[in-house]
Amino acid sequence: MVNGIRLDTIGQVLGSEKKLMDASIAFEDGAVLQGGLPVAKMKLVQAWIEIHREDLLANWKLAVAGEPVFKIEPLR
């Protein structure tokens, strides 16, 4: 919870759009909320989330507070 708001209800979501497939993924647990990705790409995204979880949460808190967010190294 941040400021009394359940983060998962607001949608800690990563959007991924690649060719014909896309997905919305919750970064607190890597769960697919909508859409889908090929298994290999999904594993890469989930690994990236795990590596950057603290940065993602910090950015989420900044965004909720109306503050500017910082850049996070993209998935390559």
N, C-alpha and C positions, 0 to 999 in steps of 0.2 A: 504494500500500500504506500502511496505517496500522497501526502496531504489529504488523507482519508479517502482516496480514490483507489479502487481496485484496478491495478494496471491492466490486468488481463481483460477487464470489461471494456476498457477504452480501446484496446487493440494495439498492443505492442507488436506491431506487424512489420515484417519486412516484405517488400514487394519484389518479385522477381519476374521479369518478362523476357523470355527467350523464345524466339521463333513462334511455334504454334502452341507452346505450353506456358502457363504462368501459375504462380502460387502466391498466396498470402501466408506467411509463416510467423507464428508467435515466437518472439525471441526468448521468453522466459523458459520455454521447454522445447523449442524447435518443432512444435506440432504444426501440421498443415491445417490451416483454418479454412482455406478455400483453394480450389484448383489443384494443381499437381505439377511435379517435375519428374523427369526420368530418375530412376533410383540412383545412378551414379552422381548426377548433379545435386540431388537432394542430400546425399551424404556429404558432398563438398559444402553445401550451404549450412548444414547442421554443424559441421566441423568449424566453419567460419564463425557461426554464432557462439559456439563454445569458447573459441579463442577470444572473441570480442565481447563477451557477455557483460563484463563490467563497464566497458565503454558504451555499449548499447543502453544499459540501465542509466548511466550518468547522463547520456544525451536525452533519454526519455524524461528524466527528472528536470533537466534544463528546459525542455520543450513545454512540459506541463506548467512550469513557472514562468513561461513567456520569455525565457532567455535564449540567446543564440546558441546553437549546438556546434560541436566541433566535428571536423572531418574524421571519419574512420577509414582505415585502409580497406579498399575494396577487395572483393573476391576475385582472384585472377585465375 
